Amino acid sequence: MSSFRTLAVLGGLALLPTVAAAEEQPDIRLTIERQLEAFRSNDSVAAFALAAPQIQASFGSPDRFLGMVKDGYTPVFRAKSVMFGKLVHNEEGATLQLVHLVDDRNRPWLALYIMEAQDDGTWRIGGCLLTTDPGADV
């Protein structure tokens, strides 16, 4: 995704209605925290288990998934600092969690996690859009 398109997507989030404050959806936050911890521990199986079924099908194996995150999402893979922002939803009913990250070089990032409720009531991560966080004070 181009950085312009990513910024347009993220910029448009300010106009979306808030579903609930992040603390009102602890299962979503816990899902993201567990995956970030799995990345820090290089635990590909645990990280892959928290991805939505279509993500799992797309990558096929925990090691391929971890490799993609390591190569393409370094700020997520090795987040030095994590701060949860708003939880919002779009017109289609998708649940989106904003997360402010700081990478190992002290650069601020904004991650938009696309969360998917599963039939068993758990949450899985259906995707993550990542861009620099121009409003951060680091």
N, C-alpha and C positions, 0 to 999 in steps of 0.2 A: 504494500500500500504506500503510495507517495506520502511525503510528509505533509503536503498541502491537504490531501484528502483526510489524513489522520487528524490534523488540526481542525478541519471542518467538522469532522465527526465529534471530536472532543469539545470543540467550541459550542456546538449545538446542544450539548448536554445541559448547559445552564438553563435552557428553555424547557427541559423535560420535567415532569412532575416528580417530586420525591415520593418514593414508596414508603420508606422508613429510614430512620437514622441507622447507621451501621451497627450500633449497639443493640438495636432491636432485631437484628438478624444475625445472631452470634454463630449460627451454623455456616453462613456464607463466609464470614471472617475466619472461622476456624478452618474451613476447607482451604482457603488461600494460604493461611499461615502454615498449615501442614505441608502444602506443596512447596512453599518456600523453604521450609526446614528440610524437606526431602532433597531439594536441589543443593542446599548447603552441605548435606551429608553424602551427596552423590548417590542417593538411593533411587535408582531409576524405577524400581518396581513400585515404591510408595508414591512417587510423583506421577507415574503413569496411571495408577489406580484412581487418582483424583481428577483425571481428565475425563471429559464427557465421552460417551460411546463412539460418536463419529470421529473424534480426535484419535481415540485408540485405534479405530479401524483404519484411519488414514496413515498412521505411522506403523502399525502392525506389531511393534515390540517396544518394551520399555527403554532399551538401549538406544534405538533410533530416535525415540521421543526426547530422551535426555540429551542426545547429541545435537538435535535441532535447537533445543532451548539454550544449550551451552554456546552454540555458534551464533544464533540469531537473536537471543534475548539475554545477553550478558548481564544487564542491570537487574533482571529478574533472577537469573541463575545465581548471582552472587550479591544480592542486595545487602548493603551494609546497614541501611536504615529503612524502616517501613512505617508509614502512617496512613491509616485508612481515612478516606474521604467519604463523600456522599454515596448513598445507595439510591439508584434511580431506575426507572423503567421507561422504555420507549412505547410508542403507540401500538406496537405489535405485542406488547406485554413482556418483552425480554427484560431480565433483571441484570443490571449493570453496576459493578462496584468499582469506584475510583480508588486508586491506591497510589500514594506518593512514595517514590523510592529514591534512595541515594545509593549510587554504585560505589565500587571500591576505589574510585578516583575522585570521590566527593562530588560527582555530577548529579543534579536532580533530574528525575524522570517521573512521568505520569503514566501509569498503567490503567487501562480500562479492561477489567475482567468481565467477560460475558459468562454469566452463571446460568446453569440449567438445573431445574428441579427434576429429580428422578422419581419414578413411580413409587419407590420405597420411602420417599420423604427426604432423602439426602440431597445434597447439592454437589454438582460437578462443574468443572471449569470447561466451558465450551470454546474459549478463545481468549486472547489477550492482545490488545492494541497498545503499542508502546511509543511514546514520543518524549522529547525533552520537556521539562516542566518549566516554562518561561516565567511563571509567577512564583517560583520557589526562592526562598532566602536561605542559601546554604553557605 
